[in-house]
Amino acid sequence: MIEPLLLTTARLSTFFGQQLLTGASGFFFERDERLFFVTSRHVLIDAPSRHFPNRIEIELHTDEHNLTQSVVLSMLLYRDGMSVWHQGSDAAGEIDVAVIEIQRSALPDSVLLGELEQVAARPLHRPAVQHAHVAGAHPRAPTRG
């Protein structure tokens, strides 16, 4: 049997439309019954490298004995031209951390997320992080006029 903590991490792929851009990883985090996926902000947007995905796919395991069994959750990163993800910041400004909320109703019943309750109950070592904010408009999003 796999260590349940390992199921709290997942592979993700970034896309612009149907075009695959990059691969990365992140982890699930539960707070007050809400489910979040945490990754590096540069995975979701990185102006210096001209990386502007508008969608991600997260690979979710469905069988704790056979980790080759999985489903993919596809999520748009922008709604009405504004990000649905949030970027972390501290006293010095923005940091390279981003979170996106996942609606549990979008997940199949067979998805394994590990022991999120135990992970969420552990102290979070983040003294420098003060808050998260909506990152803003997508550079390729249509403008409203």
NORDA-V477268 format. One record per residue. RES is the residue in one letter. PHI is phi in degrees with one decimal (none if undefined). OMEGA is omega in whole degrees, 0 to 359 (NA if undefined). Layout:
# NORDA-V477268
res->RES phi->PHI omega->OMEGA
res->RES phi->PHI omega->OMEGA
This chain:
# NORDA-V477268
res->M phi->none omega->181
res->I phi->-78.1 omega->176
res->E phi->-61.7 omega->184
res->P phi->-57.4 omega->179
res->L phi->-61.5 omega->180
res->L phi->-66.1 omega->180
res->L phi->-75.7 omega->178
res->T phi->-83.1 omega->177
res->T phi->-104.2 omega->182
res->A phi->-152.5 omega->174
res->R phi->-84.6 omega->173
res->L phi->-133.9 omega->176
res->S phi->-123.1 omega->178
res->T phi->-106.1 omega->182
res->F phi->-138.8 omega->162
res->F phi->-117.5 omega->189
res->G phi->64.5 omega->178
res->Q phi->-95.6 omega->183
res->Q phi->-80.9 omega->176
res->L phi->-68.2 omega->180
res->L phi->-105.7 omega->185
res->T phi->-146.2 omega->172
res->G phi->-117.3 omega->181
res->A phi->-157.7 omega->177
res->S phi->-145.2 omega->178
res->G phi->-166.5 omega->179
res->F phi->-141.3 omega->178
res->F phi->-88.3 omega->178
res->F phi->-142.8 omega->181
res->E phi->-112.1 omega->176
res->R phi->-143.6 omega->178
res->D phi->50.9 omega->177
res->E phi->70.7 omega->178
res->R phi->-97.7 omega->183
res->L phi->-108.3 omega->181
res->F phi->-126.7 omega->171
res->F phi->-115.0 omega->184
res->V phi->-111.9 omega->177
res->T phi->-148.2 omega->176
res->S phi->-77.5 omega->181
res->R phi->-59.7 omega->182
res->H phi->-64.9 omega->174
res->V phi->-71.0 omega->184
res->L phi->-93.1 omega->176
res->I phi->-164.1 omega->178
res->D phi->-152.6 omega->183
res->A phi->-59.7 omega->182
res->P phi->-57.0 omega->180
res->S phi->-97.0 omega->181
res->R phi->58.9 omega->180
res->H phi->-100.0 omega->184
res->F phi->-131.7 omega->178
res->P phi->-68.0 omega->175
res->N phi->-119.3 omega->181
res->R phi->-155.3 omega->172
res->I phi->-127.0 omega->171
res->E phi->-124.8 omega->179
res->I phi->-110.9 omega->178
res->E phi->-83.8 omega->183
res->L phi->-119.5 omega->180
res->H phi->-74.5 omega->182
res->T phi->-124.6 omega->182
res->D phi->-142.4 omega->184
res->E phi->-68.4 omega->179
res->H phi->-100.4 omega->181
res->N phi->-137.5 omega->185
res->L phi->-74.1 omega->173
res->T phi->-79.8 omega->179
res->Q phi->-86.4 omega->182
res->S phi->-154.4 omega->172
res->V phi->-128.5 omega->181
res->V phi->-117.7 omega->175
res->L phi->-103.0 omega->179
res->S phi->-99.4 omega->181
res->M phi->-134.0 omega->172
res->L phi->-74.1 omega->181
res->L phi->-93.9 omega->183
res->Y phi->-136.8 omega->175
res->R phi->-132.1 omega->182
res->D phi->53.7 omega->177
res->G phi->79.7 omega->180
res->M phi->-114.8 omega->182
res->S phi->-67.3 omega->173
res->V phi->-96.9 omega->177
res->W phi->-101.8 omega->183
res->H phi->-123.9 omega->180
res->Q phi->-105.2 omega->178
res->G phi->-76.3 omega->175
res->S phi->-148.7 omega->175
res->D phi->-134.9 omega->184
res->A phi->-60.5 omega->181
res->A phi->-88.3 omega->180
res->G phi->124.2 omega->183
res->E phi->-67.7 omega->176
res->I phi->-120.2 omega->186
res->D phi->-86.2 omega->178
res->V phi->-135.3 omega->178
res->A phi->-137.5 omega->177
res->V phi->-130.1 omega->175
res->I phi->-134.8 omega->180
res->E phi->-78.6 omega->178
res->I phi->-112.0 omega->176
res->Q phi->-76.6 omega->182
res->R phi->-57.8 omega->180
res->S phi->-64.8 omega->179
res->A phi->-82.9 omega->183
res->L phi->-94.4 omega->173
res->P phi->-64.7 omega->180
res->D phi->-60.0 omega->185
res->S phi->-79.6 omega->183
res->V phi->-68.0 omega->178
res->L phi->-104.4 omega->180
res->L phi->-114.0 omega->179
res->G phi->72.0 omega->184
res->E phi->-97.2 omega->182
res->L phi->-59.4 omega->181
res->E phi->-60.8 omega->180
res->Q phi->-71.7 omega->179
res->V phi->-66.4 omega->182
res->A phi->-66.4 omega->181
res->A phi->-78.7 omega->179
res->R phi->-73.0 omega->177
res->P phi->-61.1 omega->179
res->L phi->-97.0 omega->182
res->H phi->-88.4 omega->182
res->R phi->-146.7 omega->184
res->P phi->-63.1 omega->183
res->A phi->-82.6 omega->183
res->V phi->-81.2 omega->182
res->Q phi->-99.9 omega->182
res->H phi->-166.1 omega->175
res->A phi->-123.0 omega->179
res->H phi->-137.3 omega->177
res->V phi->-66.0 omega->187
res->A phi->-71.9 omega->177
res->G phi->120.3 omega->186
res->A phi->-76.0 omega->177
res->H phi->-80.2 omega->182
res->P phi->-60.1 omega->180
res->R phi->-101.9 omega->183
res->A phi->-72.0 omega->177
res->P phi->-65.5 omega->179
res->T phi->-88.6 omega->176
res->R phi->-93.0 omega->184
res->G phi->-132.5 omega->NA
